[in-house]
Amino acid sequence: MKLISLVRHGQASFGADNYDQLSPKGIAQTQWLGDSFRQSGRQVHALMSGSMARQKDSLKHFLSHYYVTREGIELTEITHHVQNIANPSLTMPLLLGEDSSFNEFNHEQILYKAGLPFADKASFMAYLSSQTHPEISFTDIFTQAMSRWQSGQYDSDYDESWQHFLQRTWNGFERLMAQTGEHEHAMVFTSGGVIASIMQQVMKLSDVQAFDLNWHIANASIHQFRVSDQGVFLQTFNEFSYLYQQGEQMVTWR
């Protein structure tokens, strides 16, 4: 049996010029995840991330609190075993690097190609700020945009079709399963859309059900799959209870 954990990155920077960076809260979330795993003695044998900054940085901050050493170097540069001074029973995970198969879909392109009353980030943010309930408006707009993308009728408008996204993420998941040894636990830091797409294919969900799942995937949440000769089975969905120990305000979905 193998265990594969998909972890959504910590909170990114919604509304900022560069969304693809962790907010201060997002950094803290992934550090607390590392603390939680270290304190509970949950062994991670291999670590990977997508190639987006928020995904790679989530891995880095998790690792810096999961595997605490006396070495004054970046943990991602360690190529030899060093003592985990915070929990000597935990061994250093094998760092598998990054795999762009776990990158999120281009949400901005999907929004701006939907034929709605904006065509870029500035006009979109201005539109949201003019709404009485911006969060409800965002949900409605993004649902329309995703429905258009998922329909397959406008694939030429996008750099990546919905079906290609499903295939890309599943290919990455299959490679990670092949790289993971028997009785080992591999963890990959990715994004909500990727997790929903893999969940869809494991659970045989519809496109609509997969998108609905995406709304409920919290930042820095864990989704674990058990892999055996009998197949791939969901073991844990959306585990983020450790964040409540830091206060309910640290639980975020966007």
Secondary structure as GFF3:
##gff-version 3
##sequence-region A 1 254
A	DSSP	beta_strand	2	8	.	.	.	ID=ss1
A	DSSP	alpha_helix	24	40	.	.	.	ID=ss2
A	DSSP	beta_strand	46	49	.	.	.	ID=ss3
A	DSSP	alpha_helix	53	66	.	.	.	ID=ss4
A	DSSP	three_ten_helix	75	77	.	.	.	ID=ss5
A	DSSP	beta_strand	94	98	.	.	.	ID=ss6
A	DSSP	three_ten_helix	100	102	.	.	.	ID=ss7
A	DSSP	alpha_helix	107	112	.	.	.	ID=ss8
A	DSSP	alpha_helix	121	129	.	.	.	ID=ss9
A	DSSP	alpha_helix	134	150	.	.	.	ID=ss10
A	DSSP	three_ten_helix	155	157	.	.	.	ID=ss11
A	DSSP	alpha_helix	162	179	.	.	.	ID=ss12
A	DSSP	beta_strand	185	190	.	.	.	ID=ss13
A	DSSP	alpha_helix	192	203	.	.	.	ID=ss14
A	DSSP	alpha_helix	207	215	.	.	.	ID=ss15
A	DSSP	beta_strand	222	228	.	.	.	ID=ss16
A	DSSP	beta_strand	231	239	.	.	.	ID=ss17
A	DSSP	three_ten_helix	241	246	.	.	.	ID=ss18
A	DSSP	three_ten_helix	248	250	.	.	.	ID=ss19
###
